[in-house]
Amino acid sequence: MTQHLLITAATLPDGTRADLRVQDGAIVETGSGLSADGGRVIDADGLQALPGLVDLHTHLREPGFEQSETVLTGTRAAAAGGFTVVHAMANTLPVQDTAGVVEQVASLGAQHGYATVRPVGAVTVGLGGERLSEIGAMAASRAAVRVFSDDGKCVSDALLMRRALEYVKTFDGVVAQHAQEPRLTEGAQMNEGALSSELGLAGWPAVAEESIIARDVLLAQHVGARLHICHVSTAGSVDIVRWAKARGIDVTAEVTPHHLLLTEQLAATYDPHYKVNPPLRREEDVLALRAALADGTIDIVATDHAPHPVEAKECAWPEAAVGMVGLESALAVVQEAMVETGLLDWSGVARVLSTTPARIGRVTGYDAPLAVGSPANITLVDAAARSDFDVARLHGMSVNSPFLGRSLPGRVMAVVHDGRPTVLDGALLEPAEVTTA
């Protein structure tokens, strides 16, 4: 069935205003004063238009951990946050280390329709760090996997990491490394420093991240392969990535929204909602991460959306699970940390939350966003809005957000995924509305 949609008077990332006509999943016309031609009209006057957001680092938990999240609930959360593509990490049960499992996850995303789900393949069998997974089979599968990661665990064996880089190079894939030297972080609970000693919590030293990044950029240079660094969190890591890029090494890096805004001081509350891996760092690290994102040393923002059931967080800090949900709050946090501080404009937001993560993940259709002929993946934001972030804003199964009760800017008002609305007038559509829109 032919789908018609007209978005009127939207402010594009470059600051210009335009109408966007959508038909059969693509943008077919742009201009001003376009007629509706009988289709649905979205009034975007006063709203900021962005290409649909792309998350390179999402934990959807299904299969195996459906008490925390499912593909349906996770992609509903994604749509509510403005995302049209999410990359689903491999630490499921069974692990996403075979063609069959990644095809199952991708199919669930297509069935529900809220966002495109691109599975991330495990680097090693069962995330065990002992032998490579079926990397080639996953790449050749219907899921067409291009990103491989043992995230949650580090590929700490240098020879295995080298072999993985050599393998993905053959089909233009990328290894996304969770940079954490395991021997240096045994029992770690928070950032290592004076505060961890004061609080009596075992420290997670910056060098445990930085040493793995240093090793891996050299391996990537030696092999000539693409390397991506997950959730960079220290100023020292920024220095290493900057050095590697200056040498022409094909490395990209991500930062999470929470590492752009929150600091280790929050651990003093002993509130497990602030327990994350890598841990919240010093104010100096936060400022270095912001500057690196602004100048392109860090390429993208990725949520590391990590849902957990209530009982995994409402307990003593040492026993609590690590991780935070982040899909619904990511854009607002980036606006506060980067746009309102003058470090990024909205064109820069589109770069770090859409076009560049799409390029790293080899997602097609985002190279010329919001242009005639491109797939209609569009996010409309009321950038002038400001409100307290509350549980009503969360649409997944878990509520372990560190931003609950915090005033945040911006509000996602509408989202179009492959030409079909998933959010209208600030409200998430129900499944039947998404699949029949």
C-alpha positions in Angstrom: 0.0 0.0 0.0 1.3 3.4 -1.0 2.3 5.5 2.1 2.1 9.3 1.9 3.5 11.6 4.5 4.2 15.3 4.5 6.4 17.0 7.1 6.0 20.8 7.0 8.3 23.6 8.0 11.0 21.5 9.7 14.4 23.1 10.6 17.1 21.0 9.0 20.5 20.4 10.7 22.1 23.2 8.7 19.5 25.7 10.0 17.4 26.0 6.8 13.7 25.2 6.8 11.9 22.8 4.4 9.0 20.6 3.8 9.7 16.9 3.3 7.4 14.7 1.3 7.6 10.9 2.0 6.3 8.2 -0.2 6.8 4.4 0.0 9.6 4.7 2.5 11.7 7.4 0.9 11.9 11.2 0.7 10.6 12.1 -2.7 10.5 15.9 -2.6 11.7 18.8 -0.5 10.9 22.4 -0.7 8.4 24.9 0.8 4.7 25.1 0.5 4.3 21.5 -0.6 0.7 20.2 -0.8 -0.4 17.3 1.4 -2.0 15.3 -1.6 -4.3 13.5 0.8 -1.6 12.0 3.0 -0.8 12.5 6.7 0.7 15.9 7.6 3.1 16.4 10.5 3.5 20.1 11.4 7.2 20.5 12.3 7.1 24.3 12.7 9.6 25.1 15.5 11.0 21.5 15.5 14.5 20.4 14.8 14.7 17.7 12.1 17.5 15.1 12.3 18.2 12.0 10.3 17.0 9.1 12.3 19.4 8.3 15.2 21.6 5.3 14.9 22.9 3.5 18.0 26.0 1.4 17.6 25.8 -0.1 21.1 22.5 -1.4 22.5 21.7 -4.4 24.7 18.3 -5.8 23.8 18.8 -8.9 26.0 16.7 -11.2 23.8 17.1 -14.2 23.5 17.7 -15.3 27.1 17.2 -12.4 29.3 13.7 -11.3 28.5 13.1 -10.3 32.1 15.2 -7.3 31.4 14.4 -6.4 27.8 13.1 -7.9 24.6 13.6 -6.8 21.0 10.1 -5.4 21.0 10.4 -3.4 24.2 14.0 -2.3 23.4 13.0 -1.0 20.0 10.0 0.8 21.5 12.5 2.5 23.8 14.7 3.3 20.8 11.9 4.9 18.9 10.8 7.0 21.9 14.4 8.3 22.0 14.5 9.1 18.3 16.4 6.1 17.1 15.6 4.3 13.8 18.6 1.8 13.9 20.1 0.0 16.8 23.0 -2.5 16.9 22.1 -5.3 19.3 25.1 -6.5 21.3 26.0 -10.2 21.4 25.8 -11.0 25.1 22.5 -12.8 24.9 21.7 -16.5 25.7 22.4 -18.2 23.4 25.2 -15.8 22.5 25.0 -14.2 19.1 27.9 -16.2 17.8 26.2 -18.1 14.9 24.3 -17.2 11.8 21.1 -18.6 13.2 21.0 -16.5 16.3 21.8 -13.2 14.5 19.2 -13.9 11.9 16.6 -14.5 14.7 17.4 -11.2 16.3 17.3 -9.2 13.0 14.0 -10.9 12.1 12.4 -9.9 15.4 13.3 -6.3 14.8 11.8 -6.4 11.3 8.6 -8.0 12.6 8.0 -5.3 15.2 8.8 -2.3 13.0 9.9 0.3 15.6 13.6 0.3 14.5 16.0 -1.6 12.2 17.9 -4.1 14.4 21.5 -4.8 13.2 22.9 -7.7 15.3 26.4 -7.5 16.6 28.2 -10.8 16.3 30.4 -12.2 19.1 34.1 -12.2 18.4 34.7 -15.4 20.3 32.5 -18.5 20.9 30.2 -17.9 23.8 32.2 -14.7 24.6 34.7 -17.1 26.2 37.8 -15.5 24.8 39.3 -18.8 23.6 38.4 -19.3 20.0 36.9 -17.2 17.2 33.2 -17.5 16.5 31.5 -18.1 13.2 32.5 -14.6 12.0 32.3 -15.3 8.3 29.0 -17.2 8.5 27.4 -14.3 10.4 28.8 -11.8 7.8 27.3 -13.9 5.0 24.0 -14.5 6.7 20.7 -12.6 6.0 21.6 -10.4 9.0 24.7 -9.2 7.1 26.7 -8.6 10.3 29.5 -6.1 10.0 30.2 -5.3 13.7 31.7 -7.9 16.0 32.2 -7.4 19.7 32.5 -9.4 23.0 31.2 -6.3 24.8 30.8 -6.9 28.4 34.1 -8.7 28.1 37.4 -7.7 26.6 39.1 -9.7 23.9 42.2 -9.8 26.1 44.2 -12.4 24.1 46.4 -10.4 21.7 46.6 -13.2 19.2 42.9 -13.8 19.1 42.4 -10.0 18.6 44.8 -10.0 15.8 43.1 -13.0 14.1 39.7 -11.3 14.5 41.0 -8.1 12.9 42.4 -10.1 10.0 39.2 -11.9 9.5 36.8 -8.9 9.5 39.1 -7.1 7.1 38.2 -9.6 4.3 34.6 -8.2 4.2 35.0 -4.7 5.5 33.8 -5.5 9.0 34.9 -4.0 12.2 35.9 -5.3 15.7 34.4 -3.2 18.5 36.5 -3.7 21.6 35.4 -3.4 25.2 38.8 -2.1 26.4 39.3 -3.6 29.9 42.4 -5.4 31.0 40.7 -8.1 33.2 43.6 -8.7 35.6 43.7 -5.0 36.4 40.0 -4.8 37.2 39.3 -7.9 39.3 36.5 -6.9 41.7 36.5 -3.3 40.5 33.5 -1.2 41.7 34.2 2.4 40.6 36.9 4.6 39.2 40.2 4.1 41.0 41.4 7.2 42.9 41.2 9.1 46.1 37.4 8.8 46.2 37.4 5.0 45.8 39.8 4.7 48.7 37.6 7.0 50.8 34.5 5.1 50.0 36.1 1.7 50.5 35.2 0.5 47.0 37.7 -1.4 44.8 39.1 0.8 42.0 38.9 0.4 38.2 42.1 2.1 37.0 42.2 4.2 33.9 45.3 2.3 32.7 43.1 -0.9 32.4 41.3 0.8 29.5 44.2 2.7 28.0 46.6 -0.2 27.8 44.1 -2.3 25.8 43.4 0.6 23.4 47.1 1.2 22.9 47.7 -2.5 22.1 44.8 -2.7 19.8 45.5 0.4 17.7 48.9 -1.1 17.1 47.4 -4.4 16.1 44.9 -2.6 13.7 47.8 -0.7 12.2 49.8 -3.9 11.7 46.9 -5.8 10.1 45.4 -2.8 8.2 41.9 -3.5 9.6 39.1 -1.3 11.1 39.0 -1.1 14.9 36.3 0.6 17.0 36.7 1.4 20.7 33.5 1.1 22.8 32.6 3.5 25.6 35.9 5.5 25.9 35.9 7.0 29.4 39.3 8.6 30.2 41.4 11.5 29.1 44.3 9.1 28.5 42.2 7.0 26.1 41.4 10.2 24.2 45.2 10.9 23.8 45.8 7.4 22.5 43.0 7.6 19.9 44.1 11.0 18.8 47.7 9.7 18.4 46.5 6.7 16.4 44.4 8.8 14.1 47.3 11.1 13.5 49.3 8.1 12.3 46.5 7.1 9.9 45.3 4.1 11.8 41.7 3.1 10.9 40.3 3.5 14.4 37.0 5.0 15.5 35.7 5.6 19.0 32.5 6.1 20.9 31.5 7.9 24.1 28.3 7.3 26.1 25.9 10.1 27.1 26.4 9.3 30.8 30.2 9.7 30.5 29.6 13.1 28.9 27.6 14.4 31.9 28.1 12.4 35.1 31.2 12.0 37.3 32.6 9.6 39.9 31.3 11.9 42.7 27.9 10.3 42.3 29.3 7.0 43.6 29.5 8.7 47.0 25.7 8.3 47.1 26.1 4.5 46.9 23.1 4.5 44.6 23.6 1.6 42.2 21.9 3.4 39.3 25.3 5.1 38.9 27.2 1.9 38.8 28.4 1.3 35.2 31.2 -0.3 33.3 33.5 1.5 32.5 32.8 3.5 35.7 32.0 7.2 35.9 35.3 9.1 35.9 36.7 12.4 37.1 35.5 15.8 36.0 38.7 16.2 34.0 37.9 13.1 32.0 34.4 14.3 31.3 35.7 17.6 29.9 38.3 15.8 27.8 35.6 13.5 26.4 33.4 16.5 25.4 36.3 18.2 23.7 37.3 15.0 21.8 33.7 14.5 20.6 33.6 18.1 19.4 36.9 17.9 17.5 36.2 14.5 16.0 38.8 12.5 17.9 35.8 10.6 19.4 33.5 9.9 16.4 30.2 9.1 17.9 27.8 8.9 20.8 26.5 5.4 21.6 24.1 4.6 24.4 25.4 1.3 25.9 21.7 0.9 26.8 21.9 -1.8 29.5 18.6 -2.8 31.1 18.4 -4.7 34.3 15.4 -5.8 36.5 14.6 -3.8 39.6 16.1 -6.4 42.0 19.5 -6.2 40.2 19.8 -2.5 41.1 17.9 -2.1 44.3 20.6 -3.7 46.4 23.9 -2.9 47.9 26.4 -1.3 45.5 28.9 -4.2 45.5 26.2 -6.7 44.6 24.4 -4.5 42.0 24.6 -5.1 38.3 26.5 -2.7 36.1 24.8 -0.6 33.5 22.1 2.0 32.7 19.2 2.3 30.3 19.9 5.1 27.9 18.0 5.1 24.7 15.2 7.5 25.7 17.6 10.0 27.4 20.5 10.0 25.0 19.5 12.9 22.7 18.6 15.1 25.7 21.9 14.4 27.4 23.9 15.2 24.3 21.9 18.4 23.9 22.7 19.4 27.5 26.4 18.4 27.4 27.3 19.4 23.9 24.7 21.7 22.3 23.9 23.9 25.3 27.7 24.3 26.0 28.3 25.5 22.5 30.5 22.5 21.6 28.2 21.1 18.9 25.5 22.5 16.7 22.6 20.4 15.4 24.6 19.5 12.3 27.2 18.1 14.7 24.5 16.2 16.6 23.4 14.6 13.3 27.0 13.6 12.7 27.7 11.9 16.0 24.3 10.3 16.5 23.3 9.3 13.0 25.5 9.6 9.9 28.8 8.5 11.4 27.5 5.6 13.5 25.7 4.4 10.3 29.0 4.7 8.4 30.9 2.7 11.0 28.2 0.0 11.1 27.9 0.0 7.3 24.2 0.9 7.5 23.0 2.0 4.1 20.8 5.0 3.4 22.4 7.5 5.8 25.1 8.9 3.6 22.8 11.6 2.3 20.1 12.0 5.0 17.0 14.2 4.6 17.7 14.5 0.8 15.5 13.4 -2.1 16.0 9.7 -2.7 17.2 8.8 0.8 15.2 6.4 3.0 12.7 8.3 5.2 14.3 7.9 8.6 13.5 11.2 10.4 13.5 12.4 14.0 11.8 15.7 15.0 12.8 17.3 18.2 11.4 20.2 20.2 14.8 21.6 21.2 13.2 24.4 23.3 11.4 22.1 25.6 12.7 21.2 29.1 11.2 18.8 31.6 12.0 16.4 34.4 12.9 13.0 33.1 10.6 10.5 34.7 9.5 6.9 34.5 6.8 7.8 32.0 9.5 8.6 29.5 10.8 5.0 29.7 9.3 2.5 27.3 11.4 -0.6 27.8 11.0 -3.2 30.5 13.6 -1.8 32.9 13.9 1.6 34.7 17.5 1.7 35.8 18.1 5.2 34.5 20.5 7.5 36.3 18.6 10.5 34.9 15.3 10.0 36.6 14.2 13.2 38.4 16.8 15.3 36.5 15.7 18.2 34.3 16.8 17.6 30.7 16.3 19.7 27.6 14.5 18.7 24.4 11.7 16.3 23.6 11.3 13.9 20.7 8.0 14.8 19.1 7.9 12.6 16.0 9.9 9.7 14.5 9.6 8.2 11.0 11.2 4.8 10.4 11.4 3.7 6.8 8.5 6.0 5.9 6.2 4.9 8.8 5.6 7.0 11.9 6.6 5.3 15.2 6.2 8.5 17.4 3.6 11.2 16.8 2.9 14.3 18.9 5.4 13.2 21.4 3.7 9.8 22.0 4.9 6.4 21.0 2.5 4.6 18.7 1.1 1.2 19.6 2.3 -1.9 17.7 -0.7 -2.2 15.5 -0.4 1.5 14.5 3.3 1.1 13.6 2.8 -2.0 11.4 -0.3 -0.6 9.6 0.6 3.1 9.4 
